[in-house]
Amino acid sequence: MKNIRKSSDEKIKYPSLSETIAINERVRKQYVPFDLDGGINNN
């Protein structure tokens, strides 16, 4: 049971990779007015 508890705690502490990417995308769109390729971001 300890191992199951530990893994569930880690899931709470560390978001999944896809969630991290989505958060990074939101933050980047807030502070960067253009995409990484230089195109204007219309979102």
CNS distance restraints for C-alpha pairs under 8 A (distance, minus, plus):
assign (resid   1 and name CA) (resid   5 and name CA) 6.17 0.50 0.50
assign (resid   2 and name CA) (resid   6 and name CA) 6.08 0.50 0.50
assign (resid   3 and name CA) (resid   7 and name CA) 6.22 0.50 0.50
assign (resid   4 and name CA) (resid   8 and name CA) 6.26 0.50 0.50
assign (resid   5 and name CA) (resid   9 and name CA) 6.18 0.50 0.50
assign (resid   6 and name CA) (resid  10 and name CA) 6.23 0.50 0.50
assign (resid   7 and name CA) (resid  11 and name CA) 6.31 0.50 0.50
assign (resid   8 and name CA) (resid  12 and name CA) 6.51 0.50 0.50
assign (resid   9 and name CA) (resid  13 and name CA) 6.29 0.50 0.50
assign (resid  10 and name CA) (resid  14 and name CA) 5.72 0.50 0.50
assign (resid  11 and name CA) (resid  15 and name CA) 6.23 0.50 0.50
assign (resid  11 and name CA) (resid  16 and name CA) 7.52 0.50 0.50
assign (resid  15 and name CA) (resid  19 and name CA) 6.05 0.50 0.50
assign (resid  15 and name CA) (resid  20 and name CA) 6.31 0.50 0.50
assign (resid  16 and name CA) (resid  20 and name CA) 6.28 0.50 0.50
assign (resid  17 and name CA) (resid  21 and name CA) 6.19 0.50 0.50
assign (resid  18 and name CA) (resid  22 and name CA) 6.19 0.50 0.50
assign (resid  19 and name CA) (resid  23 and name CA) 6.20 0.50 0.50
assign (resid  20 and name CA) (resid  24 and name CA) 6.14 0.50 0.50
assign (resid  21 and name CA) (resid  25 and name CA) 6.12 0.50 0.50
assign (resid  22 and name CA) (resid  26 and name CA) 6.32 0.50 0.50
assign (resid  23 and name CA) (resid  27 and name CA) 6.23 0.50 0.50
assign (resid  24 and name CA) (resid  28 and name CA) 5.98 0.50 0.50
assign (resid  25 and name CA) (resid  29 and name CA) 6.10 0.50 0.50
assign (resid  26 and name CA) (resid  30 and name CA) 6.26 0.50 0.50
assign (resid  27 and name CA) (resid  31 and name CA) 6.44 0.50 0.50
assign (resid  28 and name CA) (resid  32 and name CA) 5.39 0.50 0.50
assign (resid  29 and name CA) (resid  33 and name CA) 6.55 0.50 0.50
assign (resid  29 and name CA) (resid  34 and name CA) 7.71 0.50 0.50
assign (resid  29 and name CA) (resid  41 and name CA) 7.58 0.50 0.50
assign (resid  29 and name CA) (resid  43 and name CA) 7.82 0.50 0.50
assign (resid  33 and name CA) (resid  40 and name CA) 6.73 0.50 0.50
assign (resid  33 and name CA) (resid  41 and name CA) 5.92 0.50 0.50
assign (resid  34 and name CA) (resid  38 and name CA) 5.86 0.50 0.50
assign (resid  34 and name CA) (resid  39 and name CA) 5.61 0.50 0.50
assign (resid  34 and name CA) (resid  40 and name CA) 4.50 0.50 0.50
assign (resid  34 and name CA) (resid  41 and name CA) 4.72 0.50 0.50
assign (resid  35 and name CA) (resid  39 and name CA) 5.31 0.50 0.50
assign (resid  35 and name CA) (resid  40 and name CA) 6.24 0.50 0.50
assign (resid  35 and name CA) (resid  41 and name CA) 5.78 0.50 0.50
